[in-house]
């Protein structure tokens, strides 16, 4: 009898605990988080992000996430205005080299440190690009979405018609020679930005300038100390690269000028340009917009550069999409929980559909990922075999100002035909002034 009563009491206790737990869960307050990203205007990312929010609602029913954001061209100015006004989103997606600039917009910092949230967990080692999220000893972002480096997509039919074997395009000189064969009758080798878009600098830098110079703004792989004396934009190697790019555009006319990256992509899709310099995200864009073209698209690494008799492997940047949490966020734990959940295998399996490479290194190196995303997996082989150490822009607050100087200089050289040496010397002085302020 005593044993029976004991079992009954235990059952009642368990049921009461269950009911209390259920009651607590039901009464858990609703939390709303705002999430800003420049990716949401692109269909592959939009589908992925909508699916992630739908899935997370099942994981955390009390958390509502409102997503918004402008396209790439307007996103950064909008975020600057919002941060300065103190009404920015709770979570902000960006690239690692943007974090320091926006963090410095407020005296006490725009973003919270994530070190206490990460302590004792696996995310630091698990996430590709997480090491690029540390600034002045603080972890200010989480690389839990996806990443990509860049390569050269090509139209198989156009190269075949010109008698070009893509496997032979090993150096910049090889690529130039092939480009001349592809340029005729309103056809071009590649669409190239010549507008005030930030990519007008990054395309030239990633394909050519940073390779022999090993650092565009600063030498030694964009490492510190970040001082005026170490400005590298007018080094001999950068000047050589600028003249090569200028001749490619204005003398050989191998590049079709494009006002925006979307235009150079359209040139490629419509057979106007044979090559497109892009990252794995371009795969998802192509599948969404022109799925019938996928059989006609190949991919090669950015060619090496021979400079002064020495061969330099390409070292394009690693571009992880990272997320920071605002210091004004009223629910930072819930914000971090969502970002950490995005690193889970179930979430990363969905993220892979955007065309970029998932940040969870265990999943992105798995047989499952390689089987389902064969073309994107090729980028992993570039990083492991064909490319030198990946180099990002310097993680400093002055980066945005330095970039603007180089946007102006790049337009002067590649759209206006201004003397390369003079233009870069003047740009270097402007960059030094920025670093001395």
C-alpha atoms as one frame of an Amber mdcrd trajectory, in Angstrom:
protein
   0.000   0.000   0.000   2.810   2.382   0.920   4.539   1.582  -2.356   1.305
   2.262  -4.235   0.854   5.629  -2.490   4.448   6.480  -3.238   3.940   5.779
  -6.927   0.758   7.842  -6.974   2.464  10.769  -5.270   5.387  10.545  -7.688
   2.984  10.565 -10.610   1.121  13.542  -9.222   4.417  15.383  -8.673   5.570
  14.664 -12.215   2.254  15.757 -13.648   2.253  18.928 -11.573   5.820  19.743
 -12.655   4.796  19.115 -16.234   1.791  21.387 -15.917   3.899  24.087 -14.254
   6.515  23.800 -17.020   3.820  23.999 -19.651   2.280  26.990 -17.920   5.645
  28.757 -17.757   6.225  28.042 -21.433   2.805  29.428 -22.288   3.430  32.538
 -20.241   6.894  33.156 -21.676   6.838  36.751 -22.897   6.889  37.461 -26.604
  10.122  38.982 -27.888  10.534  40.899 -31.142  13.935  41.214 -32.815  14.700
  43.311 -35.879  17.176  41.919 -38.377  18.798  44.091 -41.091  20.571  42.593
 -44.099  21.516  43.640 -47.618  20.855  40.096 -48.841  17.080  40.033 -48.562
  16.562  41.777 -51.908  18.212  38.818 -53.681  15.780  35.972 -54.365  17.999
  33.018 -53.330  18.809  34.669 -49.983  15.220  35.786 -49.483  13.948  32.234
 -49.812  16.595  30.933 -47.428  16.050  33.637 -44.821  12.260  33.238 -44.930
  12.673  29.495 -44.422  15.100  30.016 -41.525  12.695  32.357 -39.750   9.874
  29.864 -40.281  11.973  27.043 -38.814  13.162  29.135 -35.881   9.585  29.955
 -34.963   9.174  26.267 -34.187  12.334  26.297 -32.073  11.508  29.501 -30.175
   7.771  30.243 -30.519   8.035  33.363 -28.368  10.628  35.043 -30.618   9.386
  37.122 -33.543  12.027  38.254 -36.038  11.259  41.139 -38.376  13.639  41.268
 -41.316  14.370  44.287 -43.483  17.141  45.901 -45.486  17.978  47.739 -48.687
  20.043  46.525 -51.611  23.813  46.560 -51.353  24.249  50.059 -52.822  22.010
  51.772 -50.223  22.348  49.427 -47.273  25.552  50.880 -45.855  24.437  54.518
 -45.939  21.127  53.547 -44.366  22.896  51.659 -41.599  25.193  54.619 -40.903
  22.189  56.926 -40.532  20.375  54.470 -38.266  23.393  53.843 -36.035  24.049
  57.558 -35.646  20.388  58.087 -34.721  20.392  55.118 -32.335  17.518  53.316
 -34.060  19.427  50.548 -35.829  18.242  46.945 -36.002  18.876  44.521 -33.136
  20.870  42.270 -35.491  22.890  43.602 -38.430  24.415  41.441 -41.148  27.588
  42.636 -42.879  31.122  41.631 -43.828  33.902  41.476 -41.207  35.709  44.474
 -42.690  32.600  46.618 -42.074  32.306  45.800 -38.380  35.076  48.066 -37.087
  33.810  51.037 -39.111  30.256  50.822 -37.768  31.356  49.919 -34.255  33.331
  53.179 -34.143  30.314  55.333 -35.031  29.305  55.543 -31.364  31.723  56.554
 -28.585  31.020  53.466 -26.474  30.723  51.129 -29.461  27.754  50.129 -31.599
  27.876  46.375 -30.958  28.015  44.186 -27.872  30.902  41.843 -27.165  29.957
  38.198 -27.752  32.842  36.715 -25.779  30.774  35.808 -22.724  28.200  34.075
 -24.935  30.872  32.097 -26.779  32.855  31.053 -23.720  33.064  27.293 -23.319
  31.207  26.576 -26.555  32.335  25.157 -29.918  31.421  28.048 -32.210  34.832
  29.754 -32.305  36.417  26.673 -33.865  33.363  25.496 -35.787  32.638  28.618
 -37.860  34.684  29.599 -40.903  35.553  33.286 -40.752  34.983  33.597 -37.013
  38.604  34.652 -36.485  37.888  37.735 -38.621  35.207  38.889 -36.161  37.621
  39.927 -33.378  38.460  43.619 -33.054  40.690  45.101 -30.343  40.397  41.859
 -28.405  36.593  41.679 -28.532  34.380  39.363 -30.580  31.834  41.683 -32.151
  30.144  39.387 -34.667  29.203  35.783 -35.333  29.984  34.086 -38.671  27.033
  31.733 -38.587  25.484  32.174 -42.039  27.725  31.498 -45.051  30.896  32.597
 -46.765  32.583  32.657 -50.120  35.727  33.529 -51.944  35.810  34.388 -55.644
  36.634  32.710 -58.927  35.948  33.104 -62.639  32.756  31.620 -64.024  32.862
  31.015 -67.775  30.463  30.157 -70.564  31.627  26.801 -71.895  30.136  27.358
 -75.350  31.847  30.723 -75.845  35.288  29.410 -74.873  34.827  26.317 -76.999
  33.862  28.424 -80.019  37.028  30.524 -79.541  39.187  27.394 -79.196  40.135
  28.166 -75.581  40.797  25.425 -73.035  39.912  26.912 -69.612  42.404  24.581
 -67.930  45.237  26.472 -69.643  44.321  29.857 -68.125  46.823  29.644 -65.287
  48.223  33.188 -65.212  47.033  36.729 -65.829  48.973  36.693 -69.120  47.105
  33.542 -70.198  43.817  35.182 -69.271  44.660  38.382 -71.190  45.501  36.416
 -74.330  42.233  34.478 -74.108  40.289  37.686 -73.436  41.534  39.209 -76.707
  40.262  36.186 -78.622  36.854  36.556 -76.983  36.507  40.289 -77.676  34.859
  40.951 -81.048  31.518  41.824 -82.649  29.951  43.323 -79.502  31.243  40.411
 -77.434  33.570  40.901 -74.483  35.675  38.810 -72.180  34.121  40.207 -69.020
  31.798  42.858 -67.629  33.726  45.264 -65.376  32.382  47.918 -63.020  33.454
  51.489 -63.735  30.917  53.351 -61.578  31.110  54.615 -57.995  30.027  51.206
 -56.652  32.409  49.780 -54.026  33.005  46.761 -56.273  34.850  49.030 -58.718
  37.806  48.710 -56.341  37.347  45.182 -55.025  37.131  43.509 -58.455  40.444
  44.967 -59.627  42.068  44.375 -56.235  41.003  40.726 -55.946  41.814  39.774
 -59.522  45.089  41.627 -59.854  46.373  44.372 -57.520  46.538  42.521 -54.217
  48.162  39.416 -55.681  51.726  40.680 -56.355  51.543  43.395 -53.675  50.214
  41.076 -50.906  48.202  43.927 -49.485  46.425  46.785 -51.185  45.888  49.319
 -48.382  48.705  47.968 -46.204  51.520  45.477 -46.953  52.123  42.020 -45.473
  48.606  40.729 -46.043  46.847  43.869 -44.763  48.353  43.467 -41.317  49.224
  46.222 -38.839  50.497  48.472 -37.608  47.924  50.500 -39.505  49.842  53.743
 -39.810  50.185  56.395 -42.500  53.763  55.330 -43.214  52.597  51.867 -44.259
  50.008  52.922 -46.843  50.580  50.648 -49.836  48.196  51.876 -52.555  50.996
  53.470 -54.599  53.549  50.676 -54.315  55.306  49.593 -57.513  53.300  46.365
 -57.659  49.965  48.174 -57.309  50.947  50.702 -59.991  51.887  47.856 -62.324
  48.545  46.157 -61.657  46.645  49.402 -62.273  48.318  49.881 -65.663  47.516
  46.291 -66.612  43.848  46.738 -65.693  43.659  50.115 -67.446  45.071  48.664
 -70.662  42.725  45.672 -70.429  39.752  48.053 -70.308  40.743  51.045 -72.404
  43.328  49.739 -74.874  42.408  46.102 -75.484  38.733  46.860 -74.671  38.264
  43.354 -73.282  35.985  44.545 -70.494  32.492  45.883 -71.103  31.895  48.779
 -68.666  29.068  48.073 -66.218  27.331  50.583 -63.916  26.468  47.912 -61.342
  27.382  44.328 -60.559  23.932  43.178 -61.642  24.716  44.525 -65.120  27.968
  42.558 -65.470  26.078  39.450 -64.351  23.429  40.092 -67.014  26.177  40.443
 -69.630  27.337  36.961 -68.683  23.871  35.425 -68.591  22.956  36.864 -71.997
  26.172  35.801 -73.704  27.654  39.285 -74.041  30.590  38.443 -71.746  32.341
  35.083 -71.519  33.579  35.459 -67.917  32.097  36.698 -64.671  34.223  37.291
 -61.574  32.036  36.245 -58.650  31.581  34.022 -55.629  29.470  30.938 -54.873
  26.394  33.126 -54.342  26.348  33.568 -58.130  25.431  29.893 -58.478  22.189
  30.424 -56.569  21.451  33.583 -58.555  21.907  31.751 -61.839  19.812  28.770
 -60.791  17.002  31.135 -59.782  17.130  33.450 -62.814  18.380  31.262 -65.696
  18.381  27.594 -64.643  18.803  26.393 -68.245  22.267  28.012 -68.332  23.724
  25.844 -65.588  24.961  23.196 -68.050  26.883  25.879 -69.943  28.733  27.274
 -66.922  32.187  26.278 -65.705  34.436  27.657 -62.981  38.189  28.289 -62.733
  40.252  29.962 -60.009  41.467  33.535 -60.316  44.728  33.142 -62.268  48.138
  33.598 -60.688  50.153  36.719 -61.544  53.685  36.819 -62.931  55.350  40.031
 -61.742  59.029  40.827 -62.232  59.758  37.205 -63.079  58.089  35.741 -59.985
  54.751  33.909 -59.912  52.257  34.832 -57.195  49.212  32.723 -56.421  45.913
  34.555 -56.191  44.827  35.503 -52.685  41.240  36.749 -52.960  39.375  37.674
 -49.809  37.294  35.303 -47.724  33.878  36.941 -47.479  31.865  35.486 -44.616
  28.495  37.078 -43.912  28.633  37.909 -40.203  26.078  39.299 -37.779  26.516
  41.776 -34.943  24.130  42.554 -32.114  23.372  46.188 -31.342  24.285  47.585
 -27.931  20.732  48.986 -27.951  19.206  45.517 -28.289  16.832  44.872 -25.381
  17.001  41.087 -25.781  20.639  40.237 -26.550  20.401  36.634 -25.279  17.536
  35.859 -27.629  19.417  37.555 -30.472  22.518  35.473 -29.819  20.477  32.273
 -29.485  19.059  32.854 -32.964  22.483  33.523 -34.490  23.930  30.447 -32.780
  21.032  28.311 -34.040  21.853  29.398 -37.608  25.150  27.524 -37.213  23.340
  24.236 -36.545  23.369  21.523 -39.186  19.620  21.741 -39.774  19.859  25.475
 -40.434  23.063  25.261 -42.461  21.474  22.668 -44.730  18.930  25.345 -45.662
  21.555  28.100 -45.891  23.399  26.060 -48.535  20.538  26.714 -50.948  21.486
  30.410 -51.181  24.519  29.372 -53.256  27.152  30.435 -50.738  29.189  27.984
 -48.664  27.736  27.309 -45.190  29.920  28.581 -42.348  29.740  25.386 -40.286
  33.014  23.762 -41.380  31.851  20.256 -40.443  28.789  20.508 -42.664  30.435
  22.366 -45.579  33.184  19.728 -45.754  30.752  16.809 -45.576  29.991  14.319
 -48.351  26.347  15.366 -48.202  27.203  18.984 -49.016  29.637  18.013 -51.797
  27.046  15.751 -53.390  24.241  18.304 -53.339  26.356  21.385 -54.212  29.068
  20.160 -56.558  29.898  23.515 -58.203  30.086  25.444 -54.931  32.361  22.770
 -53.488  34.930  23.682 -56.148  35.587  26.913 -54.247  36.802  24.840 -51.301
  39.391  23.230 -53.570  40.540  26.681 -54.740  41.190  27.715 -51.144  42.980
  24.486 -50.330  45.043  24.143 -53.498  45.179  27.023 -55.995  45.001  30.092
 -53.751  47.544  31.575 -51.403  46.503  32.813 -47.979  43.179  34.637 -48.167
  43.495  38.363 -47.447  40.679  40.635 -46.269  40.535  44.420 -46.150  42.054
  45.867 -42.953  39.693  45.713 -39.935  39.973  49.393 -39.006  37.482  52.201
 -38.442  39.078  54.289 -41.215  38.400  51.661 -43.886  35.284  53.307 -45.301
  37.138  56.594 -45.826  40.090  54.788 -47.426  37.725  52.912 -49.724  36.125
  56.145 -50.899  39.535  57.571 -51.817  40.275  54.462 -53.863  36.837  54.448
 -55.507  37.554  57.954 -56.786  41.077  56.979 -57.891  39.858  53.831 -59.616
  37.218  55.731 -61.563  39.818  58.318 -62.605  42.149  55.610 -63.926  39.742
  53.106 -65.451  36.884  55.320 -66.622  38.746  58.591 -67.174  42.074  57.200
 -68.374  44.107  59.316 -65.930  47.817  58.583 -65.452  48.160  55.611 -63.113
  51.279  56.701 -61.250  50.103  60.252 -60.579  46.614  59.156 -59.543  47.866
  56.533 -57.077  50.456  58.892 -55.575  47.714  61.429 -54.917  45.468  58.715
 -53.500  48.248  57.570 -51.178  48.616  61.094 -49.776  44.863  61.274 -49.167
  44.963  57.887 -47.416  47.867  59.037 -45.233  45.888  62.130 -44.222  43.019
  59.864 -43.135  45.322  57.682 -41.058  46.950  60.727 -39.418  43.649  62.204
 -38.188
